[in-house]
Amino acid sequence: MADSKNPLSEVRERIDSIDRQIQELIAERAERAREVARVKGEGLSAIDYYRPEREAHVLRMVVDRNNGPLSDTEMVRLFREIMSSCLAQEDPLKIGFLGPEGTFSEQAVRKHFGHAAYALPLGSIEEVFQEVAAGHADFGVVPVENSGQGMIQVTLDMFLTSEATICGEVELRVHQCLHSLGGSLADVRHVYAHAQSLQQCKTWLRLNLPGVECTAVSSNAEAARMARADDQAAAIAGESAGKIYGLKTVAKAIEDRADNTTRFLVIGRSLFPPSGNDRTSLLVTVNDKPGALYDVLSPFAKHGVSLNRIESRPAHTGKWQYAFFIDVSGHIDEGNLKVAVAEIRPSVASLRVLGSYPVALP
């Protein structure tokens, strides 16, 4: 027995050996990424190397190959971080988001771009669009839709005046928590939160804090920062925001819907090639005539293009004029969608392709 090897030691030695192999392969991958940079030429920045369609293809292959025991989500997260670090060797991407630190928008940035990207907190969704347009941020991440509360109108309205393009989408499961300095529900006299979060938690608030004043602020992280200065206040925010701002968690998962999910858009300044599983967003204004909307929608049905979503907003071009935001399956440069859009153009006042981008991984 004294001469036999400890089974636990054998397993640990095997793990150490695997770790060395993994590290060597990651280093080799990083070197191949440098080769790509050398082939493309000197003097380019990270945005010139970033290919969302390529990343989406790589991550789909990760999911297809995965046989466990780690989940698809964990495997995608690990590979995302490897790609993020390889891309950031020379110059990390700068990603604008609705700040301050600790918002769900920041979580969406990390989920999509990894932790090697530089996250740039900004004061409003409008400012995210402005910083991307000015080139101060390579990309921006903005919320566009919640599974329970619908579309976020300020984001849609920005596309009416901004030249930003949509380069990607992120789906983030949102768990809302109530945080305060003392950690006691009985001490709460005031609740701060983003307006969307107040709506997402309105039933819980009515049942557990009846009569307590609720105030909408610019972000949930800002709410946490405000609650830090008032021992009778609480903030609705994600778990990470409570930790960042030194608050105690009073209650977890207070959202009214168990499937509470927010969809974010990645905005940039360019359109990208197909990834193999894409969505296209269109902005259409119609002429004032009978059947105008039918003329827009019928070519999609005729050519077998799936319509994912349609939303109308005042067009800002005149009283009672409306623009339609339309999401459809496919890439604008491919197949039936290209044919359908070409057929629609002559019958509308304007049609702008906001972006064709990889569908978010489930």
Secondary structure, 3 states (H helix, E strand, C coil): CCCCCCHHHHHHHHHHHHHHHHHHHHHHHHHHHHHHHHHHCCCCCHHHHCCHHHHHHHHHHHHHHCCCCCCHHHHHHHHHHHHHHHHCCCCCCEEEEECCCCCHHHHHHHHHHCCCCEEEEECCHHHHHHHHHHCCCCEEEEEEEECCCEECHHHHHHHHHCCCEEEEEEEEECCCEEEECCCCHHHCCEEEEEHHHHHHCHHHHHHHCCCCEEEEECCHHHHHHHHCCCCCEEEEECHHHHHHCCCEEEECCCCCCCCCEEEEEEEECCCCCCCCCEEEEEEEECCCCCCHHHHHHHHHHHCCCCEEEEEEEECCCCCCCEEEEEEEECCCCCHHHHHHHHHHHHHCCEEEEEEEEECCCC
